Amino acid sequence: MKTLIRRIPLFISFTIIFVVLIFLGSSNNKLNDNDDSLRIFSYKVKQWENVPMVCDKFRLTPYTVKTSNSLYHDSLYRGQVLLIPNKDVTIYKYVRGANLRRIAWKFYISIKDIKVFNKNLVSVEILDEDQILPRGGYVAVPQLQEKGFIFPLMRQEGSQDVFSGWGRRRDPFNKGKYQFHTGWDILAKYEHVRAAKSGRVIFSGWLGGYGRCIIIESVDGSKAVYAHLQQAYFKKGTYAKQGVAIAISGNTGHSTGPHLHFEIRIKYIPVNPINMMWDSILVENVGSV
């Protein structure tokens, strides 16, 4: 009993020291969290990890991880190396010929915003906006917080309006043959079409069987195609924000009636739009016809 009494003060002393150390550690973490300096490190993906798991681990948004690493889906592979920033920004790695003007054009922001956000572009002395930046360096870009593509019509009635989905179908101009449909055909009788995702208009005009067409490229490199339009509101080189009316649907080109042909391409290869839409309720029943 006497031995136990002697040990109690020692136990209390160790407990107090332990609590103080934890408090100091947590204080340091809070200071690091409030640190405005940008830090980037490489992270090697572990087995079975995907984008949401990496985001949870580092408390980042999916947009940050995807745009900083040119990812289009949530799937990752073991050993894949990712760039991970310490805050929600898009990390852009300088390529050959990069300068402030080109970076501003790519990410739809002003040159002033780039300078303010990066101060001196992480130890790179900027003399003028056309100065070529050293290849392999990094810049942090303020980002658009968009979950993904939205339904391309101003009205949101959803999947019942998609009368011909992605995949193999009968050729509407030759009933005896089949073709692979690279997007969605959506019922739309001369009505407003909206930008499914923010981006730069890289084409606006007549495109063969697509008729009058607009193609918008987003920051992550994905491209949205809006075809058979009656009228286009945006010209090549302009920026269209998500949700803004960009055109009137129509019946131009190879078309069997007024509708909107909508497709999404990654590295110019068409992908199923249902895998790129953030609102699953609107498109949950879309399939091939």
C-alpha positions in Angstrom: 0.0 0.0 0.0 2.8 2.4 0.9 4.6 1.5 -2.4 1.4 2.4 -4.4 1.1 5.7 -2.6 4.7 6.5 -3.5 4.1 5.8 -7.2 1.0 8.0 -7.6 2.8 11.3 -7.7 5.2 9.9 -10.4 2.2 8.6 -12.4 0.5 12.0 -12.2 3.7 13.7 -13.3 4.0 11.6 -16.4 0.4 12.2 -17.2 0.8 15.9 -17.0 3.9 15.8 -19.2 2.0 13.6 -21.8 -1.0 16.0 -21.9 1.3 19.0 -22.4 3.2 17.3 -25.2 -0.1 16.5 -27.0 -1.3 20.1 -26.6 2.0 21.4 -28.0 1.8 19.0 -30.9 -1.8 20.0 -31.8 -0.8 23.6 -31.6 1.9 23.0 -34.1 -0.5 21.3 -36.4 -2.9 24.2 -36.3 -0.1 26.6 -37.1 0.8 24.4 -40.1 -2.8 24.4 -41.2 -2.9 28.2 -41.2 0.4 28.4 -43.1 -0.2 30.3 -46.4 2.9 28.8 -48.1 2.3 26.3 -50.8 3.8 22.9 -50.3 3.6 20.0 -52.8 4.8 16.5 -52.3 4.6 13.2 -54.2 2.3 10.4 -52.9 2.5 6.8 -54.1 -1.0 5.2 -54.3 -1.5 2.1 -52.2 -3.4 -1.0 -53.3 -7.2 -0.6 -53.6 -7.0 3.2 -53.1 -9.1 5.5 -55.2 -9.5 9.3 -55.5 -12.1 9.7 -52.7 -9.9 7.7 -50.3 -6.9 9.9 -51.2 -9.0 13.0 -50.7 -10.1 11.8 -47.3 -6.6 11.1 -46.3 -5.3 14.6 -47.1 -8.5 16.5 -46.6 -8.7 17.8 -50.2 -11.5 18.0 -52.7 -11.7 15.6 -55.6 -11.3 18.6 -58.0 -7.9 19.4 -56.4 -6.6 15.8 -56.8 -8.0 15.3 -60.3 -7.0 18.6 -61.9 -3.5 18.5 -60.3 -2.9 15.1 -61.8 -4.9 15.2 -65.0 -7.3 12.5 -63.8 -10.7 12.0 -65.3 -12.1 9.2 -63.1 -11.9 8.1 -59.5 -9.9 4.9 -60.2 -6.2 4.7 -59.4 -3.6 2.0 -59.7 -1.1 0.7 -57.1 2.2 2.6 -57.3 0.7 5.6 -59.2 2.5 8.8 -58.2 0.3 11.8 -57.4 1.1 15.4 -56.8 -0.5 16.4 -53.5 -0.7 20.1 -52.4 -1.3 21.2 -48.8 -4.4 23.1 -49.8 -7.2 23.1 -52.3 -5.5 24.5 -55.4 -4.8 23.2 -58.9 -1.1 22.4 -59.4 0.1 23.3 -62.8 3.6 22.1 -63.9 5.4 24.4 -66.3 5.8 22.9 -69.8 8.0 24.2 -72.5 7.1 27.7 -73.6 4.8 28.4 -70.6 4.3 32.0 -69.5 1.8 33.9 -67.4 -0.3 34.8 -70.5 -0.7 31.1 -71.5 -1.4 29.9 -68.0 -4.1 32.6 -67.5 -5.7 31.6 -70.8 -5.7 27.9 -69.9 -7.3 28.4 -66.5 -9.7 31.2 -67.4 -8.3 33.7 -64.8 -6.5 37.0 -65.0 -2.7 37.4 -65.0 -3.1 39.6 -61.9 -4.9 36.8 -60.1 -2.0 34.5 -60.8 0.5 37.0 -59.5 -1.5 37.7 -56.4 -2.2 34.1 -55.6 1.4 33.0 -56.1 3.1 36.2 -55.0 6.3 35.7 -57.1 5.3 32.3 -58.5 7.1 30.3 -55.9 10.6 31.8 -56.1 10.5 32.6 -59.8 11.2 36.3 -60.5 8.6 37.5 -63.0 9.8 40.4 -65.2 6.8 40.5 -67.6 3.8 38.4 -68.6 5.5 36.9 -71.7 8.6 35.7 -69.8 9.2 32.0 -70.5 9.0 30.1 -67.2 11.5 27.4 -66.2 10.2 24.0 -67.4 9.3 21.6 -64.5 8.3 24.3 -62.0 4.9 24.6 -60.4 2.2 27.2 -60.0 -0.9 27.1 -57.8 -4.0 28.2 -59.6 -7.3 29.3 -58.0 -9.8 26.6 -59.0 -13.3 26.2 -60.1 -15.2 24.1 -57.6 -17.3 22.1 -60.0 -18.3 18.5 -59.2 -18.5 17.5 -62.9 -20.8 17.8 -65.8 -24.4 18.8 -65.4 -27.4 18.0 -67.7 -26.9 20.2 -70.9 -30.4 21.6 -71.1 -31.8 24.5 -69.1 -34.7 22.3 -68.0 -33.7 19.3 -65.8 -36.3 16.7 -66.6 -33.5 14.2 -66.9 -33.2 10.7 -68.4 -36.6 10.4 -69.9 -35.5 13.0 -72.5 -32.5 10.9 -73.7 -34.1 8.9 -76.6 -30.9 7.4 -77.9 -28.1 6.7 -75.4 -24.4 5.7 -75.6 -23.5 2.5 -77.4 -24.5 0.3 -80.3 -27.7 1.2 -82.0 -29.5 0.9 -85.4 -28.4 3.5 -87.9 -31.3 6.0 -88.1 -30.5 6.6 -91.8 -30.0 2.9 -92.7 -32.3 0.7 -90.6 -30.5 -2.5 -91.8 -27.2 -1.5 -90.3 -25.9 -0.8 -86.8 -23.6 1.9 -85.6 -21.8 2.9 -82.4 -23.4 6.1 -80.9 -20.7 8.2 -79.2 -23.0 10.3 -77.0 -26.6 11.1 -76.1 -29.5 12.3 -78.3 -31.7 14.4 -76.2 -35.2 15.7 -77.0 -34.9 19.4 -77.4 -37.1 21.4 -79.8 -35.4 24.7 -80.4 -34.6 25.5 -76.8 -31.7 26.8 -74.7 -28.7 24.6 -74.4 -26.4 25.3 -71.4 -22.7 24.6 -70.7 -22.5 21.3 -68.9 -19.1 22.3 -67.5 -17.1 25.5 -67.5 -14.4 25.9 -70.2 -13.0 27.5 -73.3 -14.8 27.3 -76.6 -12.3 25.6 -79.0 -14.8 25.3 -81.9 -17.9 27.1 -82.9 -19.3 26.6 -86.4 -20.3 23.9 -89.0 -18.8 20.5 -88.4 -20.0 18.0 -91.1 -22.7 15.7 -90.0 -22.8 17.4 -86.6 -24.2 20.5 -88.3 -23.8 23.7 -86.3 -21.7 22.7 -83.3 -19.9 24.0 -80.2 -17.0 22.2 -78.5 -16.0 23.4 -75.0 -12.7 22.3 -73.4 -12.5 22.3 -69.6 -9.4 22.8 -67.4 -8.9 19.1 -67.0 -8.7 18.6 -70.7 -12.2 17.0 -71.2 -14.2 18.2 -74.1 -18.0 18.6 -74.4 -19.6 18.5 -77.8 -23.0 20.1 -78.5 -24.3 19.3 -82.0 -27.2 19.9 -84.5 -27.6 23.4 -83.1 -29.9 26.0 -84.6 -27.9 28.9 -83.2 -24.6 29.3 -81.3 -24.2 32.2 -78.8 -20.4 31.7 -78.2 -17.5 32.1 -80.6 -14.2 30.3 -80.6 -11.8 31.5 -77.9 -14.5 32.7 -75.5 -15.1 31.3 -72.0 -18.4 29.7 -71.0 -19.3 29.2 -67.4 -21.1 26.1 -66.3 -24.9 26.6 -66.5 -24.8 29.5 -68.9 -26.9 29.3 -72.1 -24.5 28.7 -75.0 -26.9 27.9 -77.9 -30.3 27.0 -79.2 -30.9 23.3 -80.1 -31.9 22.6 -83.7 -32.0 20.2 -86.6 -28.8 20.9 -88.6 -26.4 18.4 -90.1 -27.3 14.6 -90.2 -30.4 14.8 -88.0 -33.8 13.1 -88.1 -35.5 15.9 -86.2 -34.9 18.7 -83.7 -32.7 17.4 -80.8 -29.4 17.9 -79.1 -26.5 15.6 -79.7 -24.3 15.7 -76.6 -21.0 13.9 -76.1 -18.0 14.1 -73.8 -14.4 13.3 -75.0 -11.2 12.7 -73.1 -8.1 13.0 -75.1 -10.4 13.2 -78.1 -11.8 9.8 -77.4 -15.6 9.7 -76.7 -16.7 8.3 -73.3 -20.1 7.5 -71.8 -21.5 10.7 -70.5 -23.2 8.9 -67.6 -19.8 8.2 -66.1 -19.0 12.0 -66.1 -22.2 13.5 -64.8 -22.3 14.5 -61.1 -26.1 14.4 -60.8 -26.9 10.6 -60.9 -30.6 11.3 -60.2 -31.0 13.0 -63.6 -29.3 10.3 -65.6 -29.8 7.1 -63.6 -31.9 5.4 -66.3 -29.9 6.4 -69.4 -28.6 3.5 -71.4 -28.1 2.3 -75.0 -30.9 2.1 -77.5 
